[in-house]
Amino acid sequence: MNLRKILLFPALAAGLLVVASPARADGLIDCELHFNLSGWSVFYKTGSGSGTVTCDNGQSMPVKIETKGGGLSFGKTRIEDGLGEFSGIHDIDDILGTYATAEAHASAGKAAKAQVMTKGEVSLALAGKGEGWSLGVAFGKFVISR
């Protein structure tokens, strides 16, 4: 076997692997969540709301939001016009599901909130302002559905 054939075989094999692999040509997209959320807590923490997810590839989806958890937590809050930024998204459907959360919070009157949560490869950073009062530490889940 000559040197040309030895070098050509690996190049052809690599080319076949690239053609045969199900690689995503579209890559990652940027998506944002605009939302309203209200809830309460007395040891058990719960909340519900709605929002809209929009992505830079033109996809958009109305969503429902539910939060549930527990810990040493007391309060009642309302977030209006909150903003969430996703990372690790290939398609808008990647945002759906349950995110793990952990937080420490304290507020009275006007409130502000910032939180980062994950779901596998996907992360969501939330920020919002609202009204209410709260005090505590809580762990739980943040669920986004259609």
Secondary structure, 3 states (H helix, E strand, C coil): CCHHHHHHHHHHHHHHHHHHCCCCCCCCEEEEEEEEEEEEEEEEEEEEEEEEEEECCCCEEEEEEEEEEEEEEEEEEEEEEEEEEEEEECCHHHHCEEEEEEEEEEEEEEEEEEEEEEECCEEEEEEEEEEEEEEEEEEEEEEEEC
